[in-house]
Amino acid sequence: MNGITYTRQGDYNLPNLLPPQEPEAPSGKYALLRKKFLKEHRRITYTNLLTSGQLSSHLAEIEQTAQRQMEQMVTQMAKENGVTEELKERDPMKWVGLMNNLQNAAEEIILKELIYN
């Protein structure tokens, strides 16, 4: 036939409509933020990804990309701003403060360009 199965409910045959099953991908911070954003602001995109069985792979890709970009940006920004291992040994509190600032700046860029876009 057409590949659709039915379940008898009283006098009616109801189609068994389930989205394609996909493996559950581990969700990290950025994947969860992306999922929430899609649910609240991009409902059509969220529904299309969910019904086509591509939501988990999309969220896994977002998570990996965000993590990779975060590492690259923080490393590059630290090099540009002179945040070195020497500074870490000489003045650990200053190093921690600068690294936190760099991580926050990199995360803001990732959230704006990758997650909330």
Backbone as CSV, one residue per row, in Angstrom:
resi,resn,N_x,N_y,N_z,CA_x,CA_y,CA_z,C_x,C_y,C_z
1,MET,0.811,-1.192,0.000,0.000,0.000,0.000,0.860,1.264,0.000
2,ASN,0.533,2.220,0.877,1.254,3.485,0.897,2.231,3.611,2.063
3,GLY,2.376,2.574,2.860,3.365,2.595,3.931,2.854,3.178,5.233
4,ILE,1.607,3.617,5.293,1.049,4.181,6.514,0.282,3.082,7.232
5,THR,0.513,2.968,8.524,-0.213,1.981,9.316,-1.315,2.689,10.100
6,TYR,-2.325,1.926,10.474,-3.482,2.491,11.154,-3.764,1.724,12.428
7,THR,-4.367,2.404,13.376,-4.813,1.803,14.622,-6.317,1.999,14.723
8,ARG,-7.008,0.942,15.076,-8.468,1.007,15.182,-8.843,1.592,16.533
9,GLN,-9.593,2.675,16.520,-10.098,3.327,17.728,-11.615,3.388,17.618
10,GLY,-12.280,2.436,18.192,-13.739,2.385,18.070,-14.130,2.062,16.639
11,ASP,-14.871,2.964,16.020,-15.310,2.788,14.633,-14.351,3.422,13.630
12,TYR,-13.263,4.005,14.082,-12.382,4.758,13.195,-11.004,4.121,13.099
13,ASN,-10.414,4.263,11.948,-9.011,3.898,11.752,-8.194,5.177,11.762
14,LEU,-7.321,5.327,12.736,-6.487,6.523,12.854,-5.071,6.195,12.395
15,PRO,-4.485,7.084,11.581,-3.116,6.814,11.111,-2.112,6.944,12.250
16,ASN,-1.100,6.108,12.214,-0.009,6.176,13.181,1.013,7.168,12.652
17,LEU,0.868,8.412,13.036,1.745,9.479,12.550,2.738,9.853,13.636
18,LEU,3.922,9.368,13.504,4.998,9.683,14.436,6.154,10.265,13.640
19,PRO,6.848,11.232,14.222,8.023,11.754,13.504,9.081,10.662,13.391
20,PRO,9.934,10.751,12.397,11.006,9.759,12.264,11.852,9.712,13.535
21,GLN,12.184,8.515,13.949,12.982,8.357,15.157,14.451,8.613,14.830
22,GLU,15.082,9.413,15.649,16.493,9.708,15.480,17.205,9.465,16.791
23,PRO,18.482,9.135,16.735,19.206,8.876,17.989,19.257,10.134,18.850
24,GLU,19.158,9.945,20.130,19.189,11.068,21.063,20.619,11.573,21.185
25,ALA,20.805,12.824,20.830,22.134,13.436,20.901,22.298,14.089,22.276
26,PRO,23.485,14.015,22.857,23.693,14.688,24.136,23.535,16.198,23.963
27,SER,22.791,16.801,24.872,22.516,18.235,24.757,23.408,19.013,25.699
28,GLY,24.070,20.009,25.159,24.886,20.905,25.955,24.192,22.246,26.083
29,LYS,24.902,23.178,26.633,24.365,24.512,26.888,23.866,25.176,25.606
30,TYR,24.697,25.186,24.574,24.347,25.894,23.346,23.223,25.185,22.588
31,ALA,23.188,23.866,22.636,22.110,23.122,21.979,20.777,23.416,22.656
32,LEU,20.774,23.468,23.972,19.537,23.761,24.691,19.068,25.192,24.443
33,LEU,20.007,26.132,24.382,19.640,27.512,24.079,19.060,27.634,22.669
34,ARG,19.668,26.932,21.719,19.182,26.951,20.338,17.779,26.340,20.245
35,LYS,17.570,25.223,20.938,16.265,24.560,20.922,15.191,25.483,21.497
36,LYS,15.499,26.125,22.603,14.549,27.052,23.218,14.241,28.212,22.281
37,PHE,15.281,28.760,21.640,15.078,29.868,20.701,14.198,29.440,19.533
38,LEU,14.470,28.267,18.959,13.665,27.784,17.841,12.213,27.571,18.262
39,LYS,11.998,27.000,19.433,10.637,26.761,19.918,9.859,28.062,20.093
40,GLU,10.516,29.074,20.613,9.827,30.320,20.951,9.747,31.316,19.798
41,HIS,10.752,31.342,18.924,10.820,32.404,17.919,10.832,31.927,16.471
42,ARG,11.157,30.676,16.240,11.195,30.129,14.882,10.413,28.818,14.860
43,ARG,9.110,28.912,15.144,8.283,27.714,15.320,8.234,26.843,14.072
44,ILE,8.181,27.465,12.899,8.104,26.685,11.661,9.387,25.895,11.446
45,THR,10.521,26.544,11.641,11.805,25.851,11.503,11.903,24.713,12.511
46,TYR,11.495,24.972,13.749,11.530,23.938,14.788,10.655,22.751,14.394
47,THR,9.443,23.038,13.944,8.521,21.962,13.561,9.054,21.174,12.371
48,ASN,9.610,21.869,11.388,10.175,21.186,10.221,11.334,20.273,10.615
49,LEU,12.221,20.760,11.481,13.348,19.936,11.936,12.852,18.747,12.751
50,LEU,11.847,18.971,13.579,11.314,17.907,14.420,10.623,16.827,13.587
51,THR,9.774,17.241,12.658,9.014,16.254,11.874,9.861,15.544,10.833
52,SER,10.959,16.164,10.418,11.833,15.503,9.452,12.876,14.625,10.143
53,GLY,12.929,14.668,11.464,13.879,13.843,12.201,15.284,14.404,12.216
54,GLN,15.432,15.702,11.989,16.754,16.314,11.921,17.065,17.229,13.097
55,LEU,16.162,17.323,14.061,16.367,18.256,15.170,17.596,17.885,16.000
56,SER,17.734,16.634,16.372,18.880,16.227,17.201,20.203,16.458,16.495
57,SER,20.267,16.136,15.209,21.521,16.349,14.474,21.821,17.842,14.331
58,HIS,20.785,18.653,14.135,20.970,20.113,14.044,21.515,20.651,15.371
59,LEU,20.922,20.215,16.477,21.363,20.699,17.790,22.771,20.215,18.121
60,ALA,23.099,18.982,17.730,24.452,18.469,17.960,25.474,19.272,17.156
61,GLU,25.115,19.604,15.921,26.018,20.403,15.081,26.214,21.801,15.660
62,ILE,25.143,22.403,16.145,25.231,23.728,16.775,26.139,23.670,18.001
63,GLU,25.974,22.639,18.817,26.786,22.496,20.026,28.267,22.367,19.687
64,GLN,28.593,21.510,18.723,29.991,21.308,18.331,30.591,22.582,17.739
65,THR,29.841,23.229,16.878,30.327,24.459,16.245,30.556,25.544,17.288
66,ALA,29.618,25.703,18.212,29.744,26.728,19.244,30.954,26.460,20.139
67,GLN,31.159,25.212,20.538,32.306,24.870,21.378,33.624,25.162,20.660
68,ARG,33.682,24.755,19.387,34.906,24.967,18.613,35.197,26.457,18.440
69,GLN,34.165,27.224,18.094,34.351,28.662,17.904,34.733,29.341,19.213
70,MET,34.155,28.889,20.309,34.470,29.466,21.617,35.951,29.283,21.935
71,GLU,36.449,28.082,21.743,37.870,27.820,22.011,38.774,28.666,21.115
72,GLN,38.444,28.717,19.836,39.261,29.478,18.893,39.257,30.964,19.220
73,MET,38.080,31.505,19.507,37.992,32.942,19.788,38.725,33.324,21.065
74,VAL,38.549,32.530,22.103,39.210,32.849,23.376,40.724,32.781,23.206
75,THR,41.208,31.762,22.508,42.643,31.641,22.275,43.173,32.835,21.484
76,GLN,42.485,33.194,20.420,42.914,34.322,19.585,42.847,35.638,20.360
77,MET,41.762,35.859,21.093,41.620,37.102,21.840,42.651,37.197,22.955
78,ALA,42.976,36.072,23.591,43.995,36.075,24.648,45.354,36.444,24.074
79,LYS,45.648,35.893,22.892,46.919,36.206,22.246,46.987,37.691,21.881
80,GLU,45.890,38.238,21.360,45.851,39.645,20.960,45.955,40.591,22.149
81,ASN,45.423,40.184,23.300,45.406,41.053,24.479,46.553,40.784,25.451
82,GLY,47.472,39.911,25.070,48.647,39.664,25.896,48.372,38.865,27.161
83,VAL,47.339,38.055,27.150,47.035,37.204,28.298,47.819,35.914,28.103
84,THR,48.928,35.799,28.830,49.855,34.683,28.628,50.006,33.846,29.896
85,GLU,50.725,32.750,29.754,51.035,31.908,30.910,51.944,32.648,31.886
86,GLU,52.767,33.526,31.366,53.645,34.328,32.219,52.811,35.228,33.139
87,LEU,51.773,35.850,32.573,50.874,36.679,33.372,50.143,35.820,34.406
88,LYS,49.786,34.612,34.016,49.090,33.687,34.921,49.961,33.376,36.143
89,GLU,51.257,33.193,35.932,52.172,32.901,37.038,52.438,34.133,37.888
90,ARG,52.562,35.285,37.198,52.920,36.523,37.888,51.741,37.109,38.666
91,ASP,50.555,37.168,38.052,49.380,37.784,38.677,48.134,36.959,38.349
92,PRO,47.917,35.871,39.091,46.817,34.960,38.772,45.434,35.616,38.800
93,MET,45.203,36.523,39.726,43.883,37.158,39.819,43.603,38.026,38.586
94,LYS,44.591,38.736,38.122,44.420,39.549,36.920,44.173,38.650,35.712
95,TRP,44.925,37.540,35.643,44.750,36.591,34.532,43.333,36.030,34.509
96,VAL,42.821,35.639,35.689,41.463,35.088,35.777,40.440,36.131,35.331
97,GLY,40.600,37.357,35.787,39.676,38.427,35.393,39.678,38.667,33.895
98,LEU,40.868,38.722,33.308,40.969,38.940,31.861,40.386,37.768,31.075
99,MET,40.672,36.547,31.522,40.134,35.376,30.824,38.611,35.323,30.918
100,ASN,38.059,35.679,32.077,36.601,35.720,32.205,35.998,36.753,31.262
101,ASN,36.629,37.904,31.153,36.152,38.934,30.229,36.198,38.441,28.783
102,LEU,37.287,37.773,28.427,37.412,37.257,27.061,36.376,36.173,26.776
103,GLN,36.151,35.294,27.744,35.152,34.239,27.554,33.747,34.828,27.428
104,ASN,33.441,35.823,28.221,32.130,36.464,28.126,31.946,37.156,26.783
105,ALA,32.982,37.829,26.309,32.898,38.507,25.010,32.725,37.494,23.884
106,ALA,33.473,36.396,23.931,33.358,35.363,22.903,31.974,34.715,22.941
107,GLU,31.455,34.477,24.128,30.132,33.862,24.241,29.044,34.782,23.695
108,GLU,29.159,36.073,23.939,28.181,37.022,23.386,28.176,36.971,21.862
109,ILE,29.341,36.879,21.262,29.434,36.791,19.800,28.788,35.501,19.310
110,ILE,29.075,34.401,19.959,28.520,33.103,19.554,27.003,33.104,19.696
111,LEU,26.506,33.639,20.804,25.058,33.674,21.004,24.375,34.508,19.923
112,LYS,24.963,35.642,19.607,24.350,36.528,18.608,24.403,35.932,17.207
113,GLU,25.545,35.398,16.824,25.747,34.949,15.439,25.277,33.523,15.170
114,LEU,25.320,32.651,16.168,25.041,31.240,15.914,23.729,30.763,16.540
115,ILE,23.510,31.129,17.773,22.355,30.605,18.508,21.076,31.369,18.180
116,TYR,21.115,32.683,18.277,19.920,33.504,18.100,19.822,34.091,16.711
117,ASN,20.124,33.304,15.716,20.075,33.786,14.330,19.189,32.884,13.513
